[in-house]
């Protein structure tokens, strides 16, 4: 009997801890999604998109083995350039003809060869040092596999000029034919999860008057702010780190949903695995390793923009959040049978209801065209399928930047 009570007490403690970990991010997620559904008059930034003079800009495109698609990306960008703007490609440690194709497409090209220092951050730093000889008013960073929709550069530039802050575009990802394991329904679930992360949550923050995370592409950065930050490292989520550092310096990023950029999930299973591993291991590493420090400094200095970004980063990938809450609920039910403890069970149920409400709200407002209502029932299966990815974070965490394989003929 004593052993049973001890086991029940241990399970109650674990369930309480897991439920507590689930309640805070679930509540903030629900707040974001509900705010994204509330109609609101145009914010001041939207007005500035048509009234503020557009500054001189440079589009910086870091590229590693992007020969297959870079011409399309650059063609779309060139159509949006004004007199005096620049389009610079950093061909970073390329083993294909990315540089030649970029030059043929009309871009300035610099080649960087340093196999010991790989990663997007190093490429960005190299490009910025090149631009320093004739610095623009602001820099727009675009990934080589993304396409900017018409007017995106103009809206980003005007928004950044009006606010004096970094401005992040709406970064959309098309599922393609096999974006989540080759199963159409799972492809749609992956695309919906991306929409929640990159559209619904930033839009909710915008309507709450809060900043958003930088997303690595489609981001406009005033040149004056770039002088005080360091990008020369191989961090696998350099965009999130940069956004937090800028927020700490008093220039938190703003979301501009009127400016849109698009890309596609990799076509191959290996490419998708690499991409998910880089994104989610990087997110979890930042969440566990850096967020407590940013949150503490934000609270201590009254920097509420930094606090908001840190809290946003506390929301784990949606699949992992569901797994944590399901695990907490299972432990809480077992503890309730053994000890009749109700607090862990109640917290777990509250967290589950909040996540369910957030997912349904996001789907009803922004996901109907992506995912059928019945397909939502497969979301727990999708979450369980990603369990090895999260276990890999514990035993073999990815810390170095690795380019995702996109498909036959599309780079390495």
LOFI-791871 format. One line per 2 residues: their letters; for each residue x, y, z of N, C-alpha, C. Coordinates in steps of 0.2 Angstrom, whole numbers, plus 2048, in hexadecimal, padded with zeros to 3 digits. Layout:
BEGIN
A = X Y Z X Y Z X Y Z | ...
END
This chain:
BEGIN
XX = 804 7FA 800 800 800 800 804 806 800 | 80A 806 804 80E 80C 805 811 80D 7FE
XX = 813 808 7FB 817 808 7F4 812 80B 7EF | 80B 809 7EF 806 80C 7EB 805 813 7EC
XX = 805 815 7F2 804 81C 7F4 80A 820 7F1 | 810 81E 7F2 816 821 7F0 817 822 7E8
XX = 815 81C 7E5 814 81D 7DE 80F 822 7DB | 809 822 7DF 804 827 7DD 806 82E 7DE
XX = 80A 82F 7E4 80D 836 7E5 812 838 7E0 | 816 833 7DE 81B 835 7D9 817 837 7D2
XX = 812 833 7D0 80E 834 7CA 80B 83B 7CB | 808 83C 7D1 805 843 7D1 809 848 7D0
XX = 810 848 7D3 814 84D 7D2 816 84E 7CB | 817 849 7C7 819 849 7C0 813 84C 7BC
XX = 80D 84A 7BE 807 84C 7BA 807 854 7BB | 808 856 7C2 807 85D 7C3 80C 861 7C0
XX = 812 85F 7BF 818 862 7BC 816 863 7B4 | 814 85D 7B1 812 85D 7AA 80C 862 7A9
XX = 807 861 7AD 801 865 7AC 803 86D 7AD | 807 86E 7B1 80A 875 7B2 80D 878 7AC
XX = 812 873 7A9 815 875 7A3 810 876 79D | 80B 873 79D 806 874 798 801 879 798
XX = 800 87C 79E 7FB 881 79F 7FD 888 79D | 803 88A 79E 806 890 79C 806 891 795
XX = 809 88D 791 809 88E 78A 802 88D 787 | 7FE 889 789 7F8 888 787 7F3 88E 787
XX = 7F4 891 78D 7F0 897 78E 7F2 89D 789 | 7F9 89E 788 7FB 8A3 784 7FA 8A1 77D
XX = 7FA 89B 77B 7F8 899 774 7F1 89A 773 | 7EC 899 778 7E5 89A 777 7E4 8A2 776
XX = 7E8 8A6 77A 7E7 8AD 77A 7E9 8B0 773 | 7EE 8AD 770 7F1 8AF 76A 7EB 8AD 764
XX = 7E9 8A7 764 7E4 8A5 75F 7DE 8A9 760 | 7DB 8AA 766 7D5 8AE 766 7D6 8B5 764
XX = 7DC 8B8 765 7DD 8BF 763 7DD 8BF 75C | 7E0 8BA 758 7E1 8BA 751 7DA 8BA 74E
XX = 7D5 8B8 751 7CE 8B7 74F 7CA 8BE 74F | 7CC 8C2 754 7C8 8C8 755 7CA 8CD 750
XX = 7C4 8D0 74D 7C5 8D5 748 7C8 8DC 74B | 7CC 8DF 748 7CF 8E5 74B 7D1 8EA 745
XX = 7D0 8F0 747 7D2 8F5 742 7D9 8F5 740 | 7DA 8F8 73A 7E1 8F8 738 7E6 8FB 73D
XX = 7EB 8F8 73F 7F0 8FB 743 7F4 900 740 | 7F8 904 743 7FC 909 741 801 907 73B
XX = 804 901 73D 809 8FE 738 806 8FD 731 | 7FF 8FB 731 7FC 8FA 72A 7FB 901 726
XX = 7FA 906 72A 7F9 90D 727 800 90F 724 | 805 90E 728 80C 910 726 80E 90C 71F
XX = 80B 907 71E 80D 903 718 80C 907 711 | 807 90C 712 806 910 70C 807 917 70D
XX = 80A 919 712 80B 920 713 813 922 715 | 816 91D 717 81D 91E 719 822 91D 712
XX = 827 921 712 82B 921 70C 82F 91A 70D | 830 917 707 834 911 707 83B 912 707
XX = 83F 90F 70C 846 910 70C 84A 90C 707 | 850 90E 706 855 90A 702 856 903 706
XX = 856 8FE 702 856 8F7 706 85B 8F3 702 | 85E 8EE 705 861 8E8 702 85E 8E2 704
XX = 85D 8DD 6FF 85A 8D7 701 860 8D2 701 | 861 8CF 707 866 8CA 708 864 8C3 708
XX = 867 8BF 703 864 8B8 702 86A 8B3 704 | 86A 8B0 70A 86F 8AB 70B 86D 8A5 707
XX = 872 8A1 704 870 89C 700 876 896 700 | 874 890 702 878 88A 702 875 885 6FD
XX = 878 884 6F8 876 87F 6F3 86F 880 6F1 | 86D 886 6EE 866 887 6EC 866 888 6E5
XX = 86A 885 6E1 86A 887 6DA 863 885 6D6 | 860 880 6D9 85A 87E 6D5 854 883 6D6
XX = 854 887 6DB 84E 88C 6DC 850 893 6DC | 856 895 6DD 858 89C 6DF 856 8A1 6D9
XX = 856 89F 6D3 854 8A3 6CE 84D 8A6 6CE | 848 8A1 6D0 841 8A3 6D1 841 8A8 6D7
XX = 844 8A7 6DD 844 8AB 6E2 846 8B2 6E0 | 84C 8B2 6DD 84F 8B9 6DB 84B 8BD 6D6
XX = 848 8B9 6D2 843 8BC 6CD 83E 8C0 6D0 | 83B 8BD 6D5 835 8C0 6D8 837 8C6 6DC
XX = 83D 8C6 6DF 840 8CB 6E3 842 8D1 6DF | 845 8D0 6D9 847 8D5 6D5 841 8DA 6D3
XX = 83C 8D6 6D2 836 8DA 6CF 833 8DF 6D5 | 836 8DE 6DB 833 8E3 6E0 839 8E8 6E3
XX = 83E 8E8 6DF 844 8EC 6E1 842 8F3 6DE | 844 8F9 6E2 844 8FF 6DF 84B 902 6DE
XX = 84C 907 6DA 852 90A 6D9 856 90B 6DF | 85D 909 6DF 861 909 6E5 861 903 6E9
XX = 85C 8FF 6E9 85C 8F9 6ED 861 8F4 6EA | 863 8EF 6EF 868 8EA 6ED 865 8E3 6EE
XX = 867 8DE 6EA 865 8D7 6EB 86C 8D3 6EC | 86D 8D1 6F2 874 8CE 6F3 873 8C6 6F5
XX = 876 8C2 6F2 876 8BB 6F3 87D 8B9 6F6 | 87D 8B6 6FC 883 8B3 6FF 883 8AB 6FD
XX = 887 8A9 6F9 887 8A2 6F7 88C 89F 6FC | 889 89B 701 88C 899 707 88E 892 706
XX = 895 891 706 897 88A 705 894 885 700 | 893 888 6FA 88F 885 6F5 893 880 6F1
XX = 891 87A 6F0 894 875 6EC 890 875 6E5 | 88B 879 6E4 888 879 6DD 889 880 6DA
XX = 885 881 6D5 886 888 6D2 881 88D 6D4 | 87F 88D 6DA 87B 892 6DD 87D 899 6DB
XX = 884 89B 6DC 886 8A1 6DB 886 8A3 6D3 | 887 89F 6CF 886 8A0 6C8 87F 8A2 6C6
XX = 87B 89E 6C8 873 89F 6C7 871 8A5 6CA | 873 8A7 6D0 871 8AD 6D3 874 8B3 6CF
XX = 87A 8B3 6CD 87D 8B8 6C8 879 8B9 6C2 | 877 8B3 6BF 873 8B3 6B9 86C 8B6 6BA
XX = 86A 8B6 6C0 863 8B8 6C2 863 8C0 6C4 | 869 8C3 6C3 86A 8CA 6C4 86C 8CC 6CB
XX = 86E 8C8 6D0 86F 8C9 6D7 877 8CB 6D7 | 879 8CF 6DC 880 8CF 6DF 881 8C9 6E2
XX = 887 8C6 6E2 888 8BF 6E5 88F 8C0 6E8 | 890 8BE 6EE 896 8BD 6F2 896 8B5 6F4
XX = 89C 8B3 6F3 89D 8AC 6F5 8A1 8AB 6FB | 89E 8A7 700 8A1 8A5 706 8A3 89E 707
XX = 8AA 89D 708 8AC 896 709 8AF 895 710 | 8AC 892 714 8AF 891 71B 8AB 88B 71E
XX = 8AE 885 71C 8AA 87F 71E 8AA 87E 726 | 8AE 881 72A 8AE 880 731 8A9 884 734
XX = 8A7 889 731 8A2 88E 734 89C 88E 72F | 897 889 730 892 888 72B 88B 88B 72F
XX = 887 88D 72B 880 88F 72E 87E 896 72B | 877 897 72C 874 89D 729 877 8A3 72C
XX = 878 8A3 733 87A 8A9 736 881 8AB 734 | 886 8A7 732 88C 8A9 72F 88B 8AC 728
XX = 886 8A9 724 885 8AC 71E 882 8B3 71E | 87E 8B4 723 87B 8BB 724 880 8C0 726
XX = 884 8BE 72B 889 8C2 72D 88E 8C4 728 | 890 8BF 723 894 8C1 71E 891 8C6 719
XX = 88A 8C5 718 887 8C9 713 886 8D0 716 | 885 8D1 71D 885 8D7 720 88B 8DB 720
XX = 891 8D8 721 897 8DB 720 899 8DD 719 | 897 8DA 714 897 8DC 70D 893 8E2 70C
XX = 88D 8E2 70E 889 8E8 70D 88B 8EE 711 | 88F 8ED 716 892 8F3 71A 895 8F8 717
XX = 898 8F6 711 89C 8FB 70D 897 901 70A | 891 8FF 709 88C 904 707 885 902 70A
XX = 885 903 710 87F 900 714 878 903 712 | 873 8FF 711 86C 901 710 869 903 716
XX = 863 906 715 85F 908 71B 85D 902 71F | 85B 8FD 71B 859 8F7 71F 85A 8F1 71A
XX = 85A 8EB 71D 85C 8E4 71A 856 8E0 71B | 854 8DD 715 84F 8D8 715 852 8D1 714
XX = 851 8CD 719 854 8C6 718 84F 8C1 715 | 851 8BE 70F 84C 8B9 70C 850 8B2 70B
XX = 84D 8AD 70D 850 8A6 70B 850 8A5 704 | 855 8A1 701 855 8A0 6FA 850 89B 6F8
XX = 84C 898 6FC 847 894 6FA 840 897 6FB | 83F 89D 6FC 839 8A1 6FD 838 8A5 6F7
XX = 831 8A7 6F6 82F 8AC 6F2 82B 8B1 6F5 | 82D 8B7 6F4 829 8BD 6F7 823 8BF 6F2
XX = 81D 8BF 6F5 817 8C1 6F1 818 8C8 6EF | 815 8CA 6EA 815 8D1 6E7 814 8D6 6ED
XX = 818 8DB 6EE 817 8E1 6F3 81A 8DF 6F9 | 81C 8D9 6FA 81F 8D7 701 825 8DC 703
XX = 82A 8DD 6FF 82F 8E1 701 82D 8E8 702 | 829 8EB 6FF 827 8F1 700 823 8F2 707
XX = 81F 8ED 708 81C 8EE 70F 820 8ED 715 | 825 8E8 714 82A 8E7 719 82E 8ED 71A
XX = 831 8F0 715 835 8F6 715 831 8FC 718 | 82B 8FD 716 827 903 719 826 902 720
XX = 824 8FC 722 822 8FA 729 828 8FB 72D | 82E 8F9 72B 834 8F9 72F 836 901 730
XX = 835 904 72A 837 90B 72B 833 90F 72F | 82C 90E 72F 827 911 734 828 910 73B
XX = 82A 90A 73D 82B 907 744 832 908 746 | 837 908 742 83E 907 744 83F 901 747
XX = 83B 8FC 746 83C 8F5 749 83D 8F0 743 | 83F 8EA 745 83F 8E4 740 837 8E3 73F
XX = 836 8E1 738 82F 8DF 736 830 8D8 733 | 82B 8D4 735 82B 8CD 733 825 8CC 72E
XX = 826 8C9 728 821 8C7 724 81D 8C1 726 | 817 8C0 723 814 8BA 724 817 8B4 720
XX = 81A 8AF 723 81E 8AA 720 819 8A4 71F | 817 8A2 719 813 89D 718 817 897 715
XX = 814 891 716 817 88B 714 812 887 710 | 813 885 70A 80F 881 706 811 879 707
XX = 80C 875 708 80D 86E 70A 810 86A 705 | 80E 86B 6FE 810 867 6F9 80D 861 6F9
XX = 810 85C 6F6 80C 855 6F5 80E 850 6FA | 814 851 6FE 816 84C 703 819 84F 709
XX = 816 855 70B 81A 859 710 81A 856 717 | 816 851 719 816 84E 71F 816 847 71F
XX = 81A 844 71B 81B 83D 71B 817 839 715 | 815 83D 711 812 83B 70B 80B 839 70B
XX = 808 83A 711 801 839 712 7FD 840 712 | 7F8 841 70D 7F5 848 70C 7F3 84B 713
XX = 7EF 847 717 7EC 849 71D 7F2 84C 722 | 7F7 848 722 7FD 84A 727 800 850 724
XX = 800 851 71D 803 857 71A 7FF 85D 71C | 7F9 85C 71C 7F4 862 71D 7F5 864 725
XX = 7F6 85F 729 7F7 860 730 7FD 864 731 | 802 862 72E 809 866 72E 808 86D 72C
XX = 804 86E 726 803 875 724 7FF 879 729 | 7FA 875 72C 7F6 879 731 7FA 87B 737
XX = 7FE 877 739 802 878 73F 807 87E 73D | 80A 87E 737 80E 884 735 80A 88A 735
XX = 803 88A 733 7FF 890 733 7FE 893 73A | 7FD 88E 73E 7FC 890 745 802 894 748
XX = 808 891 746 80E 894 749 810 89B 746 | 80F 89B 73F 812 8A1 73B 80D 8A6 739
XX = 806 8A4 73A 801 8A9 738 7FD 8AB 73E | 7FA 8A6 741 7F5 8A7 746 7F8 8AA 74C
XX = 7FD 8A7 74F 800 8AA 755 803 8B1 754 | 807 8B2 74F 80A 8B9 74E 804 8BE 74D
XX = 7FF 8BC 749 7F9 8C0 748 7F6 8C2 74F | 7F5 8BD 753 7F2 8BE 75A 7F6 8C3 75E
XX = 7FD 8C2 75D 801 8C7 761 801 8CE 75E | 800 8CE 758 800 8D5 755 7F9 8D8 757
XX = 7F4 8D5 758 7EE 8D8 75A 7EE 8D9 762 | 7F2 8D6 765 7F3 8D7 76C 7F8 8DD 76E
XX = 7FB 8DF 768 800 8E4 769 807 8E1 76B | 808 8DB 76A 80E 8D8 76C 813 8D6 765
XX = 819 8D5 766 81E 8D4 761 81D 8CD 75F | 821 8CB 759 821 8C4 757 828 8C2 756
XX = 829 8BB 756 82F 8B8 754 831 8BA 74D | 838 8BA 74C 83B 8BA 745 83B 8B3 743
XX = 839 8B3 73C 838 8AC 739 83E 8AA 734 | 843 8AE 734 849 8AC 730 848 8AE 728
XX = 842 8B0 726 842 8B2 71F 83C 8B7 71F | 83C 8BC 71A 837 8C1 71A 837 8C6 720
XX = 83E 8C7 722 83E 8CC 728 842 8D2 726 | 840 8D8 727 843 8DE 726 846 8E1 72C
XX = 84D 8E2 72C 851 8E4 732 854 8EB 730 | 853 8F0 734 856 8F7 733 85E 8F6 734
XX = 861 8F9 730 869 8F8 730 86B 8FB 737 | 868 900 739 86B 902 740 86B 8FD 745
XX = 866 8F9 745 865 8F4 74A 86A 8EE 749 | 86C 8ED 743 870 8E7 742 877 8E8 744
XX = 879 8EF 745 880 8F0 748 881 8ED 74F | 87C 8EC 752 87D 8EA 759 87C 8E3 75B
XX = 87B 8DF 756 87A 8D8 757 87F 8D4 753 | 880 8CD 755 885 8C9 752 881 8C3 74F
XX = 882 8C2 749 87F 8BC 745 884 8B7 744 | 88A 8B8 745 88F 8B3 743 890 8AD 747
XX = 88B 8A8 747 88B 8A2 74B 887 89D 747 | 887 897 749 884 891 746 87D 88F 749
XX = 87A 894 74D 874 892 750 86F 890 74B | 86B 88B 74D 866 888 748 860 88C 748
XX = 85E 890 74D 859 894 74D 85B 89C 74E | 85F 89E 749 862 8A4 74A 85D 8AA 749
XX = 857 8A9 746 852 8AE 745 84F 8AF 74C | 84D 8AA 750 84A 8AB 756 84F 8AE 75B
XX = 855 8AC 75B 85A 8AF 75F 85B 8B7 75E | 85B 8B8 757 85C 8BF 755 856 8C4 757
XX = 850 8C1 757 84A 8C4 759 84A 8C6 760 | 84C 8C1 764 84C 8C2 76C 852 8C7 76D
XX = 857 8C7 76A 85D 8CC 76B 85B 8D3 76A | 857 8D4 764 855 8DA 762 84F 8DD 767
XX = 84B 8D8 769 846 8DA 76E 849 8DD 774 | 84E 8D9 776 852 8DB 77D 855 8E2 77C
XX = 857 8E4 776 85A 8EA 774 855 8F0 773 | 84E 8EE 774 849 8F3 773 846 8F3 76C
XX = 847 8EE 768 844 8EF 761 841 8E8 75F | 83C 8E6 763 839 8E0 762 835 8E0 75B
XX = 835 8DA 757 833 8D9 751 82B 8DA 750 | 829 8DD 74B 822 8DE 74A 81F 8D9 744
XX = 819 8D7 744 816 8D3 73F 813 8D7 73A | 814 8D5 734 811 8D9 72E 80D 8D3 72A
XX = 807 8D1 72B 804 8CC 727 802 8CE 720 | 803 8D5 71E 802 8D7 718 807 8D5 713
XX = 80D 8D4 716 813 8D2 712 814 8CA 713 | 814 8C7 70D 814 8BF 70D 81A 8BC 709
XX = 81C 8B7 70C 821 8B3 708 81F 8AC 709 | 821 8A8 704 81F 8A1 704 825 89C 702
XX = 824 896 705 829 891 703 825 88B 703 | 829 885 702 826 87E 702 829 87A 707
XX = 826 875 70A 829 870 70E 82D 86C 709 | 833 869 70C 837 865 707 833 85F 705
XX = 835 85D 6FF 831 857 6FB 833 850 6FE | 839 850 701 83B 849 703 83A 848 70A
XX = 839 842 70C 838 840 713 83F 842 717 | 845 841 715 84B 843 718 84B 84B 719
XX = 849 84E 714 849 856 714 844 858 719 | 83E 855 71A 83A 857 71F 83C 856 726
XX = 83F 850 726 842 84E 72D 847 853 72F | 84C 855 72B 851 859 72C 84E 860 72E
XX = 849 862 72B 846 869 72C 843 869 733 | 83F 864 734 83B 864 73A 840 863 740
XX = 845 85F 73F 84A 85E 745 84E 865 746 | 850 869 741 853 86F 742 84F 874 745
XX = 849 875 743 844 87A 746 843 878 74D | 840 872 74E 83E 870 755 843 86F 75A
XX = 849 86C 758 84E 86C 75D 851 873 75F | 851 877 75A 853 87E 75B 84E 882 75F
XX = 848 881 75E 843 884 762 843 882 769 | 844 87B 76A 844 878 771 84A 87A 775
XX = 850 87A 771 856 87C 774 856 884 777 | 853 888 773 852 88F 775 84D 88F 77B
XX = 848 88C 77A 843 88C 77F 845 88A 786 | 849 885 786 84C 882 78D 852 886 78F
XX = 857 888 78A 85D 88B 78C 85D 892 78C | 859 896 788 85A 89D 788 854 8A1 78B
XX = 84E 89E 78A 848 8A2 78C 848 8A4 793 | 84A 89F 798 84A 8A2 79F 84E 8A8 7A0
XX = 854 8A9 79D 858 8AF 79D 854 8B5 79A | 852 8B4 794 84E 8BA 791 848 8BC 795
XX = 844 8B7 797 83E 8B8 79B 840 8BC 7A2 | 845 8BA 7A5 848 8BD 7AB 84A 8C4 7AA
XX = 84E 8C5 7A5 850 8CC 7A3 84B 8D1 7A1 | 846 8CE 79D 840 8D2 79B 83C 8D4 7A1
XX = 83B 8D0 7A6 837 8D1 7AC 83B 8D6 7B0 | 841 8D5 7B1 845 8DA 7B5 846 8E1 7B2
XX = 846 8E1 7AC 847 8E8 7A9 840 8EB 7A7 | 83B 8E7 7A7 834 8EA 7A5 834 8EA 79E
XX = 837 8E6 79A 837 8E5 793 832 8E0 791 | 82B 8E3 790 826 8DE 790 826 8DB 789
XX = 829 8DE 784 829 8DB 77D 82D 8D5 77D | 833 8D5 781 837 8D0 782 834 8CA 786
XX = 830 8CC 78B 82C 8C7 78F 827 8C3 78A | 824 8C7 786 81F 8C4 782 822 8BF 77D
XX = 828 8C1 77A 82B 8BD 775 82E 8B6 779 | 830 8B7 77F 832 8B1 783 82C 8AD 785
XX = 827 8B0 786 821 8AB 788 81E 8A8 781 | 81F 8AB 77C 81D 8A8 775 821 8A2 774
XX = 828 8A3 775 82D 89E 774 82C 898 779 | 828 899 77F 827 894 783 821 88F 781
XX = 81E 891 77B 819 88C 778 81D 887 774 | 81D 881 776 821 87C 772 81D 87B 76B
XX = 821 877 766 81D 875 760 816 872 762 | 811 873 75E 80B 871 760 80A 869 762
XX = 80E 865 75E 80D 85E 75F 810 85C 765 | 816 85F 767 819 85E 76E 814 860 774
XX = 811 866 773 80C 869 778 807 864 779 | 804 861 774 7FF 85C 774 801 856 778
XX = 807 853 776 80A 84E 779 80B 84F 781 | 80E 855 783 80F 856 78A 808 856 78E
XX = 803 859 78B 7FD 859 78E 7FA 852 78F | 7FA 84E 789 7F7 848 78A 7FB 843 78F
XX = 802 844 78F 806 841 794 804 843 79B | 803 849 79C 800 84C 7A3 7FA 849 7A5
XX = 7F5 849 7A0 7EE 846 7A1 7EF 83F 7A3 | 7F3 83B 7A0 7F3 834 7A1 7F6 833 7A8
XX = 7FB 837 7AA 7FE 836 7B1 7F9 839 7B6 | 7F5 83E 7B4 7F1 841 7B9 7EB 83C 7BB
XX = 7E9 838 7B5 7E3 833 7B6 7E6 82E 7BB | 7EC 82B 7B9 7EF 826 7BD 7F0 828 7C5
XX = 7F2 82E 7C6 7F3 831 7CD 7EC 832 7D0 | 7E7 834 7CC 7E1 834 7CF 7DE 82E 7D2
XX = 7DF 828 7CE 7DD 822 7D0 7E1 820 7D7 | 7E7 822 7D7 7EB 81F 7DD 7EA 824 7E3
XX = 7EA 82A 7E2 7EA 82F 7E8 7E4 834 7E8 | 7E0 833 7E3 7DA 838 7E2 7DC 83F 7E2
XX = 7E2 840 7DF 7E4 847 7DE 7E1 84A 7D8 | 7DE 850 7D9 7DA 853 7D4 7DD 859 7D1
XX = 7E2 85C 7D4 7E5 862 7D1 7E9 860 7CA | 7ED 85B 7CA 7F0 85A 7C3 7EB 858 7BE
XX = 7E6 854 7C0 7E1 853 7BB 7DD 859 7B8 | 7DC 85D 7BD 7D8 863 7BB 7DC 868 7B7
XX = 7E3 869 7B8 7E7 86D 7B4 7E8 86A 7AD | 7E9 863 7AD 7EA 860 7A7 7E4 861 7A2
XX = 7DE 860 7A5 7D8 861 7A1 7D7 868 79F | 7D9 86D 7A3 7D9 874 7A1 7DE 875 79B
XX = 7E4 873 79C 7E8 873 796 7E6 870 790 | 7E3 86A 790 7E0 867 78A 7DB 86B 787
XX = 7D6 86E 78B 7D1 872 789 7D3 878 785 | 7D8 87B 788 7DB 881 785 7DF 880 77F
XX = 7E2 87A 77E 7E6 879 778 7E1 877 773 | 7DC 873 775 7D6 871 770 7D3 877 76D
XX = 7D1 87C 772 7CE 882 770 7D2 886 76B | 7D9 887 76D 7DD 88A 768 7DE 887 761
XX = 7DE 881 761 7DF 87D 75B 7D8 87E 757 | 7D3 87E 75A 7CC 87E 756 7CB 885 754
XX = 7CD 88A 758 7CD 891 756 7D1 893 750 | 7D7 891 751 7DC 892 74B 7D9 88E 745
XX = 7D7 888 745 7D4 885 73F 7CE 888 73D | 7C9 88B 741 7C3 88E 73F 7C5 894 73B
XX = 7CA 898 73D 7CB 89E 73A 7D0 89E 734 | 7D5 899 735 7DA 89A 730 7DC 893 72D
XX = 7D9 88D 72F 7DB 887 72D 7D6 883 729 | 7D0 886 727 7CB 882 724 7CD 880 71D
XX = 7D1 884 719 7D3 883 713 7D9 87E 712 | 7DC 87D 718 7E2 879 718 7E0 872 71B
XX = 7DC 871 71F 7DA 86B 723 7D3 86A 724 | 7D0 864 722 7C9 862 723 7C8 861 72A
XX = 7C2 862 72D 7C0 862 734 7C2 85B 736 | 7C0 856 732 7C1 84F 735 7C9 84D 735
XX = 7CD 850 732 7D4 84F 732 7D7 851 738 | 7D4 856 73C 7D6 858 742 7D7 852 747
XX = 7D3 84D 746 7D3 847 74B 7D9 843 74A | 7DD 844 745 7E3 841 744 7E9 845 747
XX = 7E8 84B 74A 7ED 84F 74D 7F1 84B 752 | 7EE 847 757 7F2 844 75C 7F6 83F 759
XX = 7F4 83B 753 7F9 837 750 7FF 83A 74D | 7FD 840 74A 803 844 747 808 846 74D
XX = 805 848 753 809 849 759 80E 843 75B | 80A 83D 75B 80E 837 75D 813 836 758
XX = 812 837 752 817 835 74D 81D 839 74D | 81D 83F 751 823 843 752 826 842 758
XX = 824 83D 75C 827 83B 762 82F 83A 762 | 831 836 75D 838 835 75C 83C 83B 75B
XX = 839 840 758 83C 846 757 83E 84A 75E | 839 849 762 83A 84D 769 83E 848 76D
XX = 83E 842 76D 843 83D 770 84A 83F 76E | 84B 840 767 851 841 765 854 848 768
XX = 850 84C 76A 852 852 76D 856 851 773 | 854 84C 777 856 84A 77D 85D 846 77D
XX = 85D 842 777 863 83D 777 868 840 771 | 866 843 76C 86A 845 767 868 84C 764
XX = 869 851 768 866 857 766 86A 85A 760 | 866 85D 75B 86A 861 755 86C 868 758
XX = 872 869 757 874 870 759 878 874 753 | 879 870 74E 87D 873 748 878 874 742
XX = 879 879 73F 874 87B 739 875 876 733 | 870 873 731 870 86E 72B 86B 870 726
XX = 86D 871 720 868 873 71B 863 86D 71A | 85D 86E 719 858 869 718 858 867 710
XX = 858 860 70F 858 85E 708 851 85F 706 | 850 862 700 84A 864 6FD 847 85F 6F8
XX = 84B 85B 6F5 849 857 6F0 84E 856 6EA | 84D 851 6E6 851 850 6E0 853 856 6DC
XX = 859 858 6DB 85B 85E 6D7 85A 864 6DB | 859 864 6E2 858 86A 6E5 85E 86B 6EB
XX = 864 86B 6E9 869 86C 6EE 86C 865 6F0 | 86F 865 6F5 872 85F 6F8 86D 859 6F9
END
